[in-house]
Amino acid sequence: MMRSIAEIDERIRRGEATVLTAEEVRGLAEEGAVGELQDVDVVTTATRAVMSGTYAVLSFGFAEKGSFTRAVSARINGVPAHVGPCPNERMGHIDLIVFGTAHRDGRYGGGHLFRDLVAGRSVCVDVETSDGRSISRDITLDEIPHARIFGTRHAFMNYSAFVNTGSDALSTIFHAIPFPPAMSGASFSGCGILNPLQNNPLLEAIGIGTRVLINGAEGFVIGTGTRSTSERPNLSGFADMHQMMPEFMGGFVTSAGPECITSWGVPVPVLSRHVLDAAVLPERSIPMPVMDIRTRSTLWTADYAQVWQDVDLAVHVRPDSCRDCRDCIAERRCPMGAIERPVRINRSLCFNCGLCSVLCPDVFRARLGSIRSPDGLDIPVTLRQSDRLRAARLAEMLKKRILDGSFRISACVERLSP
């Protein structure tokens, strides 16, 4: 039996549709309340993670017409931007592309800049012209009529966990501190049962033109991303920055430099038995490859239940236990700059990565889970590069918007192929 998106959309319009988050579907399935195609119409999924393949395209009037011939280089808040592709000769207009991983000093990068813009903060644009002059001005997102964020490879169908088998710590984008050696700790990415493509592994309900939420703004899938394969597909898409929400964005400082946080909310219409079977798959059945950070080779395969079941999604703070150290390692190493004095966590910035609970367990507490090796070794998670707490909020927000009619599911114009 197959259903169409038009059929499901009509059920939503009539107020008859059953729309559930991916977590709700699993819960009902365990109770035996979901087993047939007609039991659920749409599953809302989401992921919030460090996603390197992110860039912004910005186009705006920068100066008076005729004031300069062309821009040859630019920086925004010190972050390098690429000028082009349109020369805009003597128009006073500039087109800029900013990579999410570009940065000015190792602590502030494209991800930080994108969030600052969406939060309404003024940023400084510095331009070098073709005749050797420097022009600067402050600007806000409201003054940038064209501002879009694109993803080149986002929302992998679950990513990987990483361990360091070497004898020395290693600086890497997969940890906020030099990666602990001798398999003494692990990092991982992927939101398990919430992950969009985990709920649609055959790509039959998500395609080119599928309407999604990117950082809370309506956007569209434009294809599969780079390095997408049939075994591990990912998505490429875009959305308008003007409608984005800062809580779903940000910069994440790793031991190898700043990275970019992006969030996706994706509706998965239950079109077939294949989609339903994927939507009710328990977390313990979702594979999580464990890779050696040095060789990027897979050592074994664990599962996402080991890192997302019986854990704390947020970090708990015990301020009475703080010794007010002059050099607070948790504050200094926090990849989001979310720890403040007197000791507290700025929840609007916190990514729930859990690193502070590893560095200062007396003050910061969180069960992060562990990854079991084939020989029975439990390797503690020392960093999460996915934020399941906010991903769950995004999936719930998408559900509510579908039900109240403010978000319409859309049929794709073409099926995706890895």
N, C-alpha and C positions, 0 to 999 in steps of 0.2 A: 504494500500500500504506500502510495506517495501523496503528499499534500502539497499545495502551492502556497507561495507567500501571499498571493491575492486572497486566497481562501482564509488564511490566518489573519490577514489585515482586516478583512470584513468582520471576522469574529471580534477583533479588538474594537472596531467601530461600533458594533452592536452591544458592547459591554459584556460579551459572553466568553472572552478569552481567559485562559489560565496562564498568567505570566509569573514565573518563579525565578529567583536567583539560583545560580548553580549550587550554592550551599543548601538552599531549601529543597531542590530536587533530590539531592542525595539523602537528606534527612527523611523525606517522605518515602523514598525508595526503600530505605532500611526498614520503614514501618509497613511496607507492602502496599502503600497508597499510590504509587506510580509504577505502572508496568505496561500500560497500553498507550498507543500513539495519541489517543484522544485525551489522555490525562493531563497533558501539558502542551501549550501552543508555542511559547517562547521561553527560552532560558537566557537570562541576562548574565553575562560573564564580564570579567574585568581583570586587568593586571596593572600594577604600578611597580616600575623597576628602573634600574640603571640601564639606559638604552643609548649606546654610543652613536648609533646611526641616526642622529637627529640634526636637522639644520633649519634655520629660519630664512625666509626671503622677505626683505623689507624694501619698500619703494616709497619715496616721499620727496617733497620739495624741501631743499636744503638751503638755498640762497636765492637771491633775485636773478631773473633771467639775464644772461650776458655777463654775470659777475665772474664766471670762470668758464673755461672751455670744457675740460673734462676732469673728473676725479680719477686719480690713479691708485690711491690707497686710502684706507679708512680704519678707524678703531671706534668702538662704542664701549664706554666705560673701561677703556684700555684693552678690550678684547678685539683681536684682529678680525676684520671683515674683508670679504672678497668683493671687489667692485665689478659690476657688470651684471648681465651680459650686454645690456643696452648702453651705448656710450652717452646718450642724452646730451649731445653737444650744445653748450651754451644755454641749456634749459634751466640750469640751477637745480636740477632734479638728479637724485642718485638712486641706483638700485644696488642693494647690498645682500650678500649671502653670508650668514654667520653659522659656523659649525658649532654644535653643542659641546664639542671637546676642545674648541679653541679657548685659550686662557691668557691672562695677562701676567700672572705671578705664581702660578701653582696652587692658588687658593680660590681664585675667582675666575669662572669660565662662562661659556655660552649658556649652560643650564641656569646659572645664577642670574645672568643677564635676562634671559627669557622670563624668568619669574619676576624680576624687578619690573620689567615692562608691563607684564600682565597685572601686577599689583598696583600699577598707576604711578610708579616712581619715575622721576625725571632722570634721564641718562645723558651723558655727554658724548656727542658725536664729533670726532676729529677727522678732518679730511685733508689729504695732500692733493693739490691740483697739478695739472700737467705743466703749468708754468712755475712750479716750485713753491707755491704759497701754501700756508696752513690756514684753514678756516675751521672754527669750532662753534658749536651751538648746543644748547640743552634742548631736549625734546622728550615728549611723552608718547605713549602708544596712541593716544587720541589724535596726535598730529601725524600719524603714519597711516595713511588710508589703506595701504596694502601691506598686510603683515600676516604671513602664514608659516606654520610649522609643518615640516615634512619629515616623514620617517623613511629611511632607506631599508632598514630591517628591524622590525619591532615585533613584539608579542610572539616570540618563538614558542612552538608547541612544547613547552617546558624546556628549560635550558640545561644547566648542569650544576653539579657540586664540584668544588675544587679542593685538592689537598696538595701539600708540598712534600714530596718524598725525599727531597734533598736534605743535606745536613746544615744548610745555611738559610736564613730568612731571605725572602725575595720580594723586591718591590714590584707591584703589579696592579693593574686596574681592578683585579678581583679581590682586593682587600684594602681596607683603609689604613692599615699599618703594614710594615713588611711581613709577608705571609709567614706564619710560624712554620719552622722546619719539622722534619721527622714525623709527619702526619699527626702533629699534636693539636691541630685545629682544622676546621673546614669552613668554607664560605659556600653560598649557593644562591641561585636565582630561579624564579619561577613560582607562581601562585597556586600550583597544584590544581585542585578541582575547579578553581575559579578561572583558570587560564582559558582565553577564548578558543584557541585552536585545539586544546585538549577536548573541548566539547563539540568540535567539528573537525576531526582529524582527516576526513576525506574531502574537506573543502566544498561540500555540496550546498551548504547554507550560507556561506560567506564568499563573495566574489567581487569582481570589479564593479564599483558603484554602490556597494553595500554601505548604508549610512551607519556611522559609528560615533562614539564620543572620544575625542582625543583631548586630554586635560580638561574634560568637562564641556568642551565645545563640539558642536556637530561638525563632523567631517566625513570623509569618504575613503574607502579602500580603493587604491589605484593599481593594485597587483600584489604579487608576492615580492618579497624583498631579496636583497643580495644574500647569497649563501643559503637560500631556501632549497630544501630537498623534500622528496616525498615522505621521508622518515621524520624529518624535523622541519616542517614548513614555518614560515614567518610571513608577516604582512608589511606592505608599504602603504602609506596613506598621508593625508594632509587635513588640516583644519585651520580656521581663521583664529588668530591670536586674540582678537578683540572679545571673543566670547569665552575665552578660557578662564579657568579658576586657579589661582596661585597654589592652593593647597595640594593640587595634583601634579605640581611641577617642582623643579629645583635643580641645584647643582649638588654633586656628591663628590667630595674630595677623597681620592684614593692615594695610595702610597706611590702611584705613578702619575698623579696629576688629576685635575678635575674631570668628572664625567657628567652626563646629563640624565635627569630623571624625567620619564614620560609615563603617562597613564592612558590606557585604552579601556573603554567600555564597549562591548560588542554584543548585540542581540543575536541569538542563534535560534531561528525558527525551526521547530521540530518538524521537518519535512518528511522524514523517513525513519524506519526502525534503526538504521545505522546511527542517526543523530541521537535518538533516544537512548540507545545502548551506551553511547559515549557519555551522555549526560548523567547517567546513573552509575557510572563506573566508580567504585570506591577509591579513596585516596591511596590505599595500600597497593592498588593495582596500577598506579600511574608511575612509570619508570622514571628514575632520575639518574642519569649517567654520572659517575664519579670520575673526574679527570685529574691527571697529574699536571699541575700548573706549569711545570718546566717543559714538558714535552707535548702538552695538549693531547695526550692519548688517553683513552678510556681504560681505567683500571678494573672497574666492576660497575654493576648497576644496582643502585639502591631504589627506594621509593619515597614519594613525597609525604607519606604518613609519618615517616621518621622525623621530619622537620616541621610539620604543620599540625600534628595531632598531639594533644596534651602539652601544649606550649603556651607561652604568653605572647599575645600579639603586640602588646605595648610594654614598655619598661616601667617598673614601679620605682619610685624615689623614696629614700628614707633620709630626709634632711637632718634628723637628729644624730645620725651616725657620721655626718661629715666632719672631718678634722680641719677643714678649711686650709688645705695645703696651698702653699704659695704657688707651686707649680702643679695645678690640677691636671693630671694626665688625661682624665676623661674629657675635660673641657678642651684641652689642647688637641686631642686626637679626634674629637667628634667630627665625622665627615660632613655634617650639616651645620656646624656652629650653633647647635640647639641647646647647649648646656650653658646656663647663666649663673651668676653669683648674686645674692646668696643662693646656694645650690637649688636649682630647679631645672626642669626641661621645658623649653619653649615648644609646646605641642604643635603649633602651627608650622614649625620648621622640622620637627623630629620625623625621621624616616622609619623609626622602629627597627633599626638595624641590629640593636642589641650590643654593640661594641662596648658601650659604657659599662654594661653589667659584667663584661669580661675584664675590663681594665680596673674597675673599682667596685667589686661585688658587695662591699659593706654598705655602700650608699645606693647603688643602682642594682635592682633585682629583675631578672627575666629568665624564665626557662626557654632556652633556644632549641632544645632537642639535640640529637646526635645522629651520626651516620654510622651504620654498622658495616664493618668490612667482612669479607667472606670467612676470615679466620676468627671472627667473633670480637674484634676490637671495636669499641664504641668511641668514635672520634667526635668530640664536642664541636658544635657549631659556634664559631667565634665571630661571624658576621653574616647578616642577611642582606642581600642586594635586591630584595623584593619586599614591598610593604603590603602585606596581606590585609591589614586593618583598613587602610584607605581603599584598597581594591574592593573589599567587601562593601564599603560605603558607596563606591562608584557603581557597583552592580545593583545595589538597592536603589540608588538615584535613577539609574536607567530604567529599572522596573517601574518606578512611580511615574516617570515621564511617558513611558509607553501607555500605561493605563489611563493617565489623564489626557492623553492625546497631544501632548507637547512634543513628542518624538514619534515619528512615523517610521516603521520598518520599511525597507526598500528592497525591491528585487534587484539582483545584480544584472548587469548588461552582458556579462560573460563569465563563465566559470574560470576559476583559477587553476593554474597548473604550476607545480614547483619548478 
